[in-house]
Amino acid sequence: MEQPPHKMMVDPTLAEMGKNLNQAMKIFEDGQRPSEPDGERRRFSRSSIPGPLQRDGQDVASILQLVQNLMHEEEEDTPSHRRMQNVGEQGHMALLGHSLAAFISVLDKDRLRKLTTRIASDTTLWLSRLFRYENGSAYYHEDDREGLLKVCRLVINARYEDYTTEGFTALNSRQPVIYQSATCRPGLGQHLCCQLGLPLSSLCTVPCNTMFGSQHQMDVALLDKLIKEDMETGKLPLLLIANAGTPWAGHTDKLGRLKELCEQYGMWLHVEGVNLATLALGQVSSPVMAASRSDSITLTLGPWLGLPAVPAVTLYRHDDPALTLAAGLTSSQPVEKLRALPLWLSLQYLGHDGIVEKIRHAAELSQQLLEKLKTLASIKTSGVMSLSPIPPISGGSLRDVLGSLILSIVEDEVNSPVVVFRFSQETSAASSGGSMEGYFAGEREVIDTLNRWLGERLAQLVPASGVDVVELEEEGTCVRFSPLMTAAVLRTQCCDVDLLVEQLTELVPILSCTLRLRQDFREEVYRHSALSYIQDLSWPGLGAVRYEPRGEELDDGKRQQEVEKINSELLKKLGDLDADLIFSTGPEFGPEKDCIFIGMATEDLDVSELVDMIATLGRDLEESGRLLENMTEVVRKGIQEAELQLQKANEEKLMEEGVLRQIPLVGSVLNWFSPFQSTVKGRTFNLAAGSLDSTEPTYSMKAQTGVVASPETPTFSSKRLPGQRLFRRGGSDSHSETSSVGQAEDLSKEGVHSPSAPTPPCVLQPDEVTSEALERPQVPQGQEVNPLTSQVLAQPEAGQQEDGQMGTEERGMEKIQPEGQQTIEESQEDETGR
């Protein structure tokens, strides 16, 4: 009969620790914010930190509340969609490991030594078997470069027997050389030389393939040549750093050939990379399987399994414990072995099948995306991009050449958990029936810019995919999907990959249209003398343009101000248009200023209409600005002339009236008995002609002189179908014609009703001219507008135009007087009467 299981006894301290950790993580992950008074919230705000330590101790709940307020204080002012990532149950186990490590460290030495030895031994055994690295030892470290650094110290101690006693002077006999691939992590070799005290001449960077195979793989033949040259000069080949998954493209070096080369020259082979995770799968590609025969490998289990704050692990094979102790790979302090505790707990929680399933799921996601990308004509994947052109066949059979080429394709693409793809200019051109090779200058930079926009856009639309943008030396800017590094944390599923492909399918036509229309946009801009095309290859859009004023009399300072003013107003007007395009000032810290940057384009965009509209609006703004300046100068001169004429008229009036009428008492009596008829007349200021005229014709006809207005300057617009937006081609029969901008906005508004009664005449006073007189609305043919009141004046009758003083080519000239004020003549008559 089966015995019932024994009741588990848990130490109360451990149970309380786990309970507190679960409560804390629940608060942090759920973003719970218990209601609290404003004063209490301010007490935990950043404004009180740093500050003096409080006299009374705080309880756990208060401290956790303080931590949560500090984590989310940026969201109080500006709401943010970023929240703390839910780490899951396995993440709780990893975090619990750090708390347990602190608790275990206070045990007595004997119990601590036994416990830490068991933890380190179990974890090393599990990882060695899981990743097919038999008979290996493990070193746990926080910095993923630390394990390689300790391995380098181990190799130096092994190859230089006097290094322990003589130090760096032992290296003078033969300078050590560390070899690394050109695709290694940036700064890795420099970090090693700095920490080891070696000169940079001890670091040798091996180029990648240029003939056959992936351009991200180390050139083995060239490495062999470099090693021989170094040995001939008296140097000592020490260590080779290879990749099982390059940092950016995820390609694997030919590890089997490299291992043979290292054995030939007595070198240490160290392998690192994301593809090492596939060693846990049932089927492993041959290049990655060769990593199990290397001298050391570095595993980063945290991102692979979605475990926070777990150490990286370096597995190595070496039989001399004294040298490993001298290199720092082992330690006599039991506390150092507690670094493995978070992994020990997490691996037990996941189990062997759980670990393999996470890695398999990430590999399946990458294969799913790779298969779908192959169906898109305008997208190239890393396996296709990395192939070099086939050189002429010489010195070998066709079978050998094709075999090497096919092998390189298989090794690069099959079973790779990293997918790198790129929007291809050549492929998109071929799909349209033509070649875009050399289509415009700087095409490589433009393609890189569009791919950068594509990667950023996909990351925004499908954040669970974890895609990012990478810069490759040969291919340029690409989009990378590395589920082994992101899927466990972001919980990426197959539906996220489908959504990613769906969004990519929608964005590719936009990229193709924008790339094709950039040249048309530039040519259209060159057709307008007032527009300047701005060459900015880093702008992901149609292009940039600047409106240049035509005035040549302006100096550099005033011209720059005029350019800035016109382009700023032009940008506002373009933004107010009913169009699908995005107009902006471009990058915030870009080199070009006072420009108008136009965003991505679609297939039905009418580039000619767009550029014509920009030129028309810019010309209207420039003419209105010059009209303001000219009118201001005309008004100023008119006022001065009016003052002189009025002064002269007053002097003539004084001579006509005589001296007696100027005496206060005598003048009043004389005017009573013998009134004097004044001959001083008012003046009207013609803004169009810039001249002062008499008001006598106006008073004789009792109406304002009519003038035929000149036709408005024709402006560009397009006749669109109902509901059709600006800059869109409605069909093959669509065409553009000349009309006004106002008609372009609404073709149904073609006339303005004139007032039924004539407007009373007004006289311009010198000190009554305001800035409102400088704006003039559009009016129908044959009507006039009052420049000060902006009112449409009545059309005078035919009989009233016989004494008109202005031609039909001039705009309406009115006698302008604000309502409630007297004319010059009336004011002078009142003064005479007094």
Stockholm file with secondary structure:
# STOCKHOLM 1.0

chainA/1-834         MEQPPHKMMVDPTLAEMGKNLNQAMKIFEDGQRPSEPDGERRRFSRSSIPGPLQRDGQDVASILQLVQNLMHEEEEDTPSHRRMQNVGEQGHMALLGHSLAAFISVLDKDRLRKLTTRIASDTTLWLSRLFRYENGSAYYHEDDREGLLKVCRLVINARYEDYTTEGFTALNSRQPVIYQSATCRPGLGQHLCCQLGLPLSSLCTVPCNTMFGSQHQMDVALLDKLIKEDMETGKLPLLLIANAGTPWAGHTDKLGRLKELCEQYGMWLHVEGVNLATLALGQVSSPVMAASRSDSITLTLGPWLGLPAVPAVTLYRHDDPALTLAAGLTSSQPVEKLRALPLWLSLQYLGHDGIVEKIRHAAELSQQLLEKLKTLASIKTSGVMSLSPIPPISGGSLRDVLGSLILSIVEDEVNSPVVVFRFSQETSAASSGGSMEGYFAGEREVIDTLNRWLGERLAQLVPASGVDVVELEEEGTCVRFSPLMTAAVLRTQCCDVDLLVEQLTELVPILSCTLRLRQDFREEVYRHSALSYIQDLSWPGLGAVRYEPRGEELDDGKRQQEVEKINSELLKKLGDLDADLIFSTGPEFGPEKDCIFIGMATEDLDVSELVDMIATLGRDLEESGRLLENMTEVVRKGIQEAELQLQKANEEKLMEEGVLRQIPLVGSVLNWFSPFQSTVKGRTFNLAAGSLDSTEPTYSMKAQTGVVASPETPTFSSKRLPGQRLFRRGGSDSHSETSSVGQAEDLSKEGVHSPSAPTPPCVLQPDEVTSEALERPQVPQGQEVNPLTSQVLAQPEAGQQEDGQMGTEERGMEKIQPEGQQTIEESQEDETGR
#=GR chainA/1-834 SS CCCCCCCCCCCHHHHHHHHHHHHHHHHHHHTCCCCCCHHHHHHTSGGGCSCCCCSSCCCHHHHHHHHHHHHHTHHHHSCCSCCCCCCHHHHHHHHHHHHHHHHHTTSCHHHHHHHHHHHHHHHHHHHHHHTTCTTCEEEEESSTTHHHHHHHHHHHHHHCTTHHHHGGGGGGSSCEEEEEETTSCTTHHHHHHHHHTCCGGGEEEECBCSSSSCTTSBCHHHHHHHHHHHHHTTCEEEEEEEEBSCTTTCCBCCHHHHHHHHHHHTCEEEEESGGGGGGGSSSCCHHHHGGGGSSEEEECHHHHHTCTTCCEEEEECCCCHHHHHHHTSSCSCGGGGGGGHHHHHHHHHHHHHHHHHHHHHHHHHHHHHHHHHTTCTTEEEHHHHTCCCCCCCCSSCHHHHHHHHHHHHHHHHTTCSCEEEEECHHHHHHHTTSCCTTSSTTHHHHHHHHHHHHHHHHHHHCGGGCCEEEEETTTEEEEEECHHHHHHHHTCCHHHHHHHHHHHHHHHHHHHHHHHHHHHHHHHHHTCTTEEEECCTTCCSSEEEEECCCCSSSCHHHHHHHHHHHHHHHHHHHHHSSCSCCEECCCTTCSCCSCEEECCCCTTBCHHHHHHHHHHHHHHHHHHHHHHHHHHHHHHHHHHHHHHHHHHHHHHHHHHHCSGGGSHHHHHHHHHHSCCCCCCCCEEEETTTTEEEESHHHHHHTSCCCCCCCCCCCCEEECCCTTCCTTBCCCTTCCEEECCHHHHHCTTCCCCCCCSSCCCCCCCCGGGCCGGGGCCCCCCTTCEECTTTCCEECCCCGGGGTTCCSCTTSCCCCCCCCTTCCCHHHHHHHHHHC
#=GC SS_cons         CCCCCCCCCCCHHHHHHHHHHHHHHHHHHHTCCCCCCHHHHHHTSGGGCSCCCCSSCCCHHHHHHHHHHHHHTHHHHSCCSCCCCCCHHHHHHHHHHHHHHHHHTTSCHHHHHHHHHHHHHHHHHHHHHHTTCTTCEEEEESSTTHHHHHHHHHHHHHHCTTHHHHGGGGGGSSCEEEEEETTSCTTHHHHHHHHHTCCGGGEEEECBCSSSSCTTSBCHHHHHHHHHHHHHTTCEEEEEEEEBSCTTTCCBCCHHHHHHHHHHHTCEEEEESGGGGGGGSSSCCHHHHGGGGSSEEEECHHHHHTCTTCCEEEEECCCCHHHHHHHTSSCSCGGGGGGGHHHHHHHHHHHHHHHHHHHHHHHHHHHHHHHHHTTCTTEEEHHHHTCCCCCCCCSSCHHHHHHHHHHHHHHHHTTCSCEEEEECHHHHHHHTTSCCTTSSTTHHHHHHHHHHHHHHHHHHHCGGGCCEEEEETTTEEEEEECHHHHHHHHTCCHHHHHHHHHHHHHHHHHHHHHHHHHHHHHHHHHTCTTEEEECCTTCCSSEEEEECCCCSSSCHHHHHHHHHHHHHHHHHHHHHSSCSCCEECCCTTCSCCSCEEECCCCTTBCHHHHHHHHHHHHHHHHHHHHHHHHHHHHHHHHHHHHHHHHHHHHHHHHHHHCSGGGSHHHHHHHHHHSCCCCCCCCEEEETTTTEEEESHHHHHHTSCCCCCCCCCCCCEEECCCTTCCTTBCCCTTCCEEECCHHHHHCTTCCCCCCCSSCCCCCCCCGGGCCGGGGCCCCCCTTCEECTTTCCEECCCCGGGGTTCCSCTTSCCCCCCCCTTCCCHHHHHHHHHHC
//
